[in-house]
Protein backbone atom coordinates (compact mmCIF):
# COMPACT_ATOMS: atom_id res chain seq x y z
CA UNK A 1 0.00 0.00 0.00
CA UNK A 2 1.42 3.41 -0.95
CA UNK A 3 1.21 6.71 0.92
CA UNK A 4 -2.19 7.48 -0.65
CA UNK A 5 -3.66 4.20 0.52
CA UNK A 6 -3.53 2.51 -2.91
CA UNK A 7 -2.85 -1.22 -2.94
CA UNK A 8 0.07 -2.35 -5.09
CA UNK A 9 -1.26 -5.22 -7.20
CA UNK A 10 1.80 -5.52 -9.44
CA UNK A 11 3.52 -8.92 -9.32
CA UNK A 12 6.88 -7.08 -9.46
CA UNK A 13 9.09 -5.14 -7.08
CA UNK A 14 10.71 -2.24 -8.92
CA UNK A 15 14.18 -0.85 -8.33
CA UNK A 16 16.04 2.19 -9.56
CA UNK A 17 19.55 1.57 -10.79
CA UNK A 18 21.00 2.96 -7.55
CA UNK A 19 18.75 0.78 -5.40
CA UNK A 20 19.66 -2.30 -7.43
CA UNK A 21 23.39 -1.52 -7.37
CA UNK A 22 23.31 -1.48 -3.54
CA UNK A 23 22.21 -5.14 -3.62
CA UNK A 24 25.67 -6.08 -4.84
CA UNK A 25 26.67 -6.13 -1.14
CA UNK A 26 30.37 -7.03 -0.96
CA UNK A 27 30.44 -9.17 -4.13
CA UNK A 28 33.81 -8.65 -5.87
CA UNK A 29 33.86 -7.65 -9.54
CA UNK A 30 35.75 -10.39 -11.42
CA UNK A 31 35.82 -8.66 -14.84
CA UNK A 32 37.86 -5.74 -16.13
CA UNK A 33 37.31 -3.23 -18.94
CA UNK A 34 39.05 -5.49 -21.48
CA UNK A 35 36.71 -8.37 -20.60
CA UNK A 36 33.66 -6.16 -21.08
CA UNK A 37 34.93 -4.85 -24.42
CA UNK A 38 35.44 -8.44 -25.61
CA UNK A 39 31.97 -9.54 -24.50
CA UNK A 40 29.86 -6.66 -25.79
CA UNK A 41 28.11 -6.83 -29.16
CA UNK A 42 28.50 -4.54 -32.15
CA UNK A 43 27.04 -1.08 -31.45
CA UNK A 44 26.00 -2.16 -27.94
CA UNK A 45 27.71 0.14 -25.43
CA UNK A 46 28.58 -1.58 -22.15
CA UNK A 47 30.77 -0.04 -19.46
CA UNK A 48 32.49 -1.66 -16.51
CA UNK A 49 30.37 0.59 -14.29
CA UNK A 50 27.19 -0.81 -15.89
CA UNK A 51 28.39 -4.35 -15.23
CA UNK A 52 29.15 -3.46 -11.63
CA UNK A 53 25.82 -1.70 -10.97
CA UNK A 54 23.42 -3.99 -12.86
CA UNK A 55 24.86 -7.37 -13.77
CA UNK A 56 27.00 -8.05 -10.71
CA UNK A 57 24.00 -7.77 -8.33
CA UNK A 58 22.04 -9.94 -10.79
CA UNK A 59 24.78 -12.60 -10.66
CA UNK A 60 24.60 -12.50 -6.86
CA UNK A 61 20.83 -13.05 -7.00
CA UNK A 62 21.26 -15.89 -9.49
CA UNK A 63 23.89 -17.50 -7.27
CA UNK A 64 21.39 -17.51 -4.38
CA UNK A 65 18.61 -18.90 -6.58
CA UNK A 66 20.84 -21.63 -8.02
CA UNK A 67 21.93 -22.72 -4.53
CA UNK A 68 18.32 -22.82 -3.32
CA UNK A 69 17.16 -24.79 -6.37
CA UNK A 70 20.02 -27.26 -6.03
CA UNK A 71 19.06 -27.79 -2.40
CA UNK A 72 15.44 -28.40 -3.36
CA UNK A 73 16.50 -30.81 -6.11
CA UNK A 74 18.64 -32.87 -3.74
CA UNK A 75 15.86 -32.95 -1.14
CA UNK A 76 13.34 -34.16 -3.74
CA UNK A 77 15.82 -36.69 -5.12
CA UNK A 78 16.42 -38.06 -1.63
CA UNK A 79 12.67 -38.34 -1.06
CA UNK A 80 12.25 -40.23 -4.34
CA UNK A 81 15.25 -42.44 -3.70
CA UNK A 82 17.03 -41.13 -6.79
CA UNK A 83 20.72 -40.85 -7.54
CA UNK A 84 20.84 -37.06 -7.23
CA UNK A 85 22.65 -36.62 -10.56
CA UNK A 86 23.29 -32.98 -11.48
CA UNK A 87 20.60 -31.18 -13.48
CA UNK A 88 21.47 -27.77 -14.98
CA UNK A 89 19.80 -24.61 -13.72
CA UNK A 90 18.30 -23.02 -16.84
CA UNK A 91 18.00 -19.26 -17.36
CA UNK A 92 15.86 -18.03 -20.26
CA UNK A 93 16.63 -14.62 -21.75
CA UNK A 94 14.32 -12.87 -24.21
CA UNK A 95 13.80 -9.52 -25.92
CA UNK A 96 13.70 -7.80 -29.29
CA UNK A 97 16.21 -7.86 -32.10
CA UNK A 98 18.95 -5.25 -31.39
CA UNK A 99 17.99 -4.76 -27.72
CA UNK A 100 21.26 -6.28 -26.49
CA UNK A 101 20.23 -9.82 -25.48
CA UNK A 102 23.47 -11.43 -26.64
CA UNK A 103 25.66 -8.98 -24.73
CA UNK A 104 23.54 -9.47 -21.61
CA UNK A 105 23.81 -13.24 -21.97
CA UNK A 106 27.60 -13.19 -22.43
CA UNK A 107 28.17 -10.81 -19.50
CA UNK A 108 25.96 -12.93 -17.27
CA UNK A 109 27.71 -16.12 -18.40
CA UNK A 110 31.12 -14.62 -17.57
CA UNK A 111 30.00 -13.42 -14.12
CA UNK A 112 28.20 -16.61 -13.13
CA UNK A 113 31.19 -18.68 -14.21
CA UNK A 114 33.31 -16.95 -11.54
CA UNK A 115 31.14 -18.12 -8.62
CA UNK A 116 32.73 -21.10 -6.83
CA UNK A 117 29.72 -23.45 -6.85
CA UNK A 118 28.83 -23.28 -10.57
CA UNK A 119 31.90 -22.70 -12.73
CA UNK A 120 30.42 -24.42 -15.80
CA UNK A 121 28.01 -22.00 -17.45
CA UNK A 122 26.89 -22.78 -21.02
CA UNK A 123 25.17 -20.41 -23.44
CA UNK A 124 22.92 -21.49 -26.31
CA UNK A 125 21.29 -18.93 -28.66
CA UNK A 126 18.05 -20.28 -30.14
CA UNK A 127 18.99 -18.86 -33.58
CA UNK A 128 20.47 -22.29 -34.29
CA UNK A 129 17.00 -23.82 -34.05
CA UNK A 130 15.66 -21.68 -36.89
CA UNK A 131 14.56 -23.70 -39.90
CA UNK A 132 17.21 -23.65 -42.67
CA UNK A 133 16.76 -20.98 -45.34
CA UNK A 134 15.88 -23.61 -47.95
CA UNK A 135 12.93 -24.73 -45.82
CA UNK A 136 11.85 -21.16 -45.03
CA UNK A 137 11.95 -20.25 -48.72
CA UNK A 138 9.97 -23.35 -49.71
CA UNK A 139 7.32 -22.50 -47.15
CA UNK A 140 7.26 -18.76 -47.91
CA UNK A 141 8.59 -17.82 -44.47
CA UNK A 142 11.79 -15.90 -45.23
CA UNK A 143 10.11 -12.62 -44.26
CA UNK A 144 8.90 -14.32 -41.07
CA UNK A 145 12.36 -15.29 -39.87
CA UNK A 146 12.44 -14.97 -36.09
CA UNK A 147 8.66 -15.38 -35.81
CA UNK A 148 7.52 -18.43 -33.79
CA UNK A 149 6.64 -20.43 -36.93
CA UNK A 150 10.18 -20.09 -38.31
CA UNK A 151 11.72 -22.34 -35.63
CA UNK A 152 12.12 -26.11 -35.51
CA UNK A 153 10.12 -26.25 -32.29
CA UNK A 154 10.25 -30.03 -32.03
CA UNK A 155 14.05 -30.01 -32.13
CA UNK A 156 14.27 -27.18 -29.58
CA UNK A 157 11.88 -28.93 -27.17
CA UNK A 158 13.82 -32.17 -27.53
CA UNK A 159 17.04 -30.33 -26.71
CA UNK A 160 15.50 -28.66 -23.64
CA UNK A 161 14.05 -31.96 -22.43
CA UNK A 162 17.41 -33.72 -22.71
CA UNK A 163 19.19 -30.91 -20.86
CA UNK A 164 16.66 -30.91 -18.02
CA UNK A 165 16.92 -34.70 -17.76
CA UNK A 166 20.63 -34.28 -17.00
CA UNK A 167 21.82 -36.03 -20.14
CA UNK A 168 25.44 -35.60 -21.24
CA UNK A 169 26.94 -34.56 -24.58
CA UNK A 170 23.86 -32.85 -26.06
CA UNK A 171 24.33 -30.93 -29.30
CA UNK A 172 22.66 -27.63 -30.21
CA UNK A 173 22.79 -26.36 -33.80
CA UNK A 174 24.75 -23.24 -34.71
CA UNK A 175 23.54 -20.23 -36.71
CA UNK A 176 25.78 -17.97 -38.78
CA UNK A 177 24.95 -14.27 -38.90
CA UNK A 178 27.37 -14.05 -41.82
CA UNK A 179 25.54 -16.50 -44.09
CA UNK A 180 22.20 -15.81 -42.35
CA UNK A 181 21.56 -19.56 -42.08
CA UNK A 182 22.00 -22.61 -39.89
CA UNK A 183 25.51 -24.07 -40.31
CA UNK A 184 25.36 -27.72 -41.45
CA UNK A 185 27.43 -30.10 -39.33
CA UNK A 186 28.37 -27.50 -36.71
CA UNK A 187 27.06 -27.62 -33.13
CA UNK A 188 27.47 -26.38 -29.56
CA UNK A 189 28.16 -29.23 -27.15
CA UNK A 190 26.25 -28.97 -23.88
CA UNK A 191 27.65 -31.43 -21.35
CA UNK A 192 25.72 -31.18 -18.09
CA UNK A 193 26.74 -27.62 -17.14
CA UNK A 194 25.89 -26.15 -13.74
CA UNK A 195 23.93 -23.39 -15.49
CA UNK A 196 22.59 -23.07 -19.03
CA UNK A 197 21.56 -19.69 -20.47
CA UNK A 198 19.11 -19.99 -23.38
CA UNK A 199 18.82 -16.73 -25.31
CA UNK A 200 16.34 -15.90 -28.06
CA UNK A 201 13.51 -13.78 -29.40
CA UNK A 202 10.51 -15.95 -28.65
CA UNK A 203 11.63 -18.22 -25.81
CA UNK A 204 8.76 -17.07 -23.55
CA UNK A 205 6.09 -17.76 -26.18
CA UNK A 206 3.22 -19.66 -24.48
CA UNK A 207 1.91 -22.93 -25.85
CA UNK A 208 -1.65 -23.14 -27.24
CA UNK A 209 -4.29 -23.95 -24.67
CA UNK A 210 -4.54 -27.74 -24.35
CA UNK A 211 -7.69 -29.72 -24.95
CA UNK A 212 -8.87 -32.25 -22.36
CA UNK A 213 -5.78 -31.71 -20.20
CA UNK A 214 -3.36 -32.84 -22.92
CA UNK A 215 0.24 -31.82 -22.21
CA UNK A 216 1.55 -29.22 -24.67
CA UNK A 217 5.04 -28.21 -23.49
CA UNK A 218 6.83 -25.08 -24.53
CA UNK A 219 10.40 -23.86 -24.13
CA UNK A 220 9.76 -21.70 -21.06
CA UNK A 221 8.40 -24.72 -19.17
CA UNK A 222 12.03 -25.78 -18.73
CA UNK A 223 13.29 -22.45 -17.35
CA UNK A 224 14.16 -22.02 -13.68
CA UNK A 225 14.48 -18.25 -14.09
CA UNK A 226 13.64 -15.88 -16.93
CA UNK A 227 14.94 -12.44 -17.90
CA UNK A 228 13.45 -9.97 -20.40
CA UNK A 229 15.56 -7.14 -21.83
CA UNK A 230 13.20 -4.23 -22.49
CA UNK A 231 13.38 -0.79 -24.14
CA UNK A 232 11.10 1.67 -25.91
CA UNK A 233 10.29 0.59 -29.48
CA UNK A 234 11.68 3.81 -30.95
CA UNK A 235 15.01 3.31 -29.17
CA UNK A 236 15.29 -0.26 -30.43
CA UNK A 237 14.52 0.97 -33.96
CA UNK A 238 17.38 3.47 -33.71
CA UNK A 239 19.77 0.78 -32.41
CA UNK A 240 18.72 -1.59 -35.20
CA UNK A 241 19.35 0.99 -37.92
CA UNK A 242 22.70 2.04 -36.41
CA UNK A 243 23.79 -1.60 -36.21
CA UNK A 244 22.80 -2.11 -39.85
CA UNK A 245 24.95 0.88 -40.82
CA UNK A 246 27.90 -0.49 -38.81
CA UNK A 247 27.57 -3.98 -40.30
CA UNK A 248 28.13 -2.60 -43.82
CA UNK A 249 31.75 -1.91 -42.89
CA UNK A 250 32.60 -5.40 -41.65
CA UNK A 251 30.21 -8.36 -41.94
CA UNK A 252 28.34 -7.12 -45.04
CA UNK A 253 31.65 -6.31 -46.74
CA UNK A 254 32.56 -10.01 -46.88
CA UNK A 255 31.59 -11.60 -50.19
CA UNK A 256 30.12 -14.66 -48.45
CA UNK A 257 27.75 -12.46 -46.44
CA UNK A 258 24.04 -12.95 -47.14
CA UNK A 259 23.73 -9.14 -47.05
CA UNK A 260 26.78 -8.35 -49.19
CA UNK A 261 24.56 -6.47 -51.64
CA UNK A 262 24.08 -3.75 -48.99
CA UNK A 263 27.79 -3.16 -48.33
CA UNK A 264 28.14 -0.40 -50.92
CA UNK A 265 24.83 1.46 -50.56
CA UNK A 266 24.87 5.02 -49.28
CA UNK A 267 24.05 5.94 -45.68
CA UNK A 268 20.71 7.32 -46.79
CA UNK A 269 19.82 4.13 -48.71
CA UNK A 270 20.99 1.96 -45.80
CA UNK A 271 18.80 3.86 -43.35
CA UNK A 272 15.84 3.45 -45.68
CA UNK A 273 16.42 -0.28 -46.12
CA UNK A 274 16.96 -0.89 -42.41
CA UNK A 275 13.92 1.19 -41.47
CA UNK A 276 11.75 -0.81 -43.88
CA UNK A 277 13.00 -4.16 -42.54
CA UNK A 278 12.47 -2.96 -38.99
CA UNK A 279 8.88 -1.84 -39.60
CA UNK A 280 7.83 -4.68 -41.88
CA UNK A 281 9.41 -7.59 -39.98
CA UNK A 282 11.08 -6.88 -36.64
CA UNK A 283 8.59 -4.39 -35.21
CA UNK A 284 5.70 -6.67 -36.17
CA UNK A 285 7.38 -9.65 -34.49
CA UNK A 286 8.09 -7.53 -31.42
CA UNK A 287 4.55 -6.20 -31.01
CA UNK A 288 2.73 -9.41 -31.98
CA UNK A 289 4.91 -12.09 -30.39
CA UNK A 290 7.78 -10.88 -28.20
CA UNK A 291 6.50 -7.92 -26.17
CA UNK A 292 3.28 -9.71 -25.08
CA UNK A 293 5.49 -12.30 -23.29
CA UNK A 294 7.34 -9.70 -21.20
CA UNK A 295 5.14 -10.21 -18.15
CA UNK A 296 6.09 -13.89 -18.07
CA UNK A 297 9.64 -12.94 -17.04
CA UNK A 298 10.93 -13.19 -13.50
CA UNK A 299 13.11 -10.15 -14.04
CA UNK A 300 12.83 -7.24 -16.49
CA UNK A 301 15.80 -5.02 -17.35
CA UNK A 302 14.54 -1.70 -18.72
CA UNK A 303 17.03 0.18 -20.89
CA UNK A 304 17.15 3.86 -21.72
CA UNK A 305 18.15 5.59 -24.97
CA UNK A 306 21.89 5.09 -24.32
CA UNK A 307 21.55 1.27 -23.96
CA UNK A 308 22.14 1.52 -20.20
CA UNK A 309 19.68 -0.12 -17.80
CA UNK A 310 17.59 2.51 -15.99
CA UNK A 311 15.42 0.35 -13.74
CA UNK A 312 14.78 -3.27 -12.86
CA UNK A 313 11.61 -5.19 -12.03
CA UNK A 314 11.86 -8.42 -10.02
CA UNK A 315 8.90 -10.75 -9.69
CA UNK A 316 7.66 -11.13 -6.12
CA UNK A 317 7.93 -14.57 -4.57
Secondary structure, 3 states (H helix, E strand, C coil): CCCCCCCCCCCEEEEEHHHHHHHHCCCCCCCCHHHHHHHCCCCCCCCHHHHHHHHHHHHHHHHHHHHHHHHHHHHHHHHHCCCCCCCCEEEEEEECCCCCHHHHHHHHHHHHCCCCCCCCEEEEEHHHHECCHHHHHHCCCHHHCCCHHHECHHHHHHHHHHHHCCCCCEEEEEEECCCCEEEEEEEEEECCCCEEEEECCCCCCCCCCCCCCCCCCCHHHHCCEEEEEECCHHHHHHHHHHHHHHHCCCCCCCCCCCCHHHCCCCHHHHHHHHHHHHHHHHHHHHHHHHHHHHHHCCEEEEECCCCCEEEEEEECC
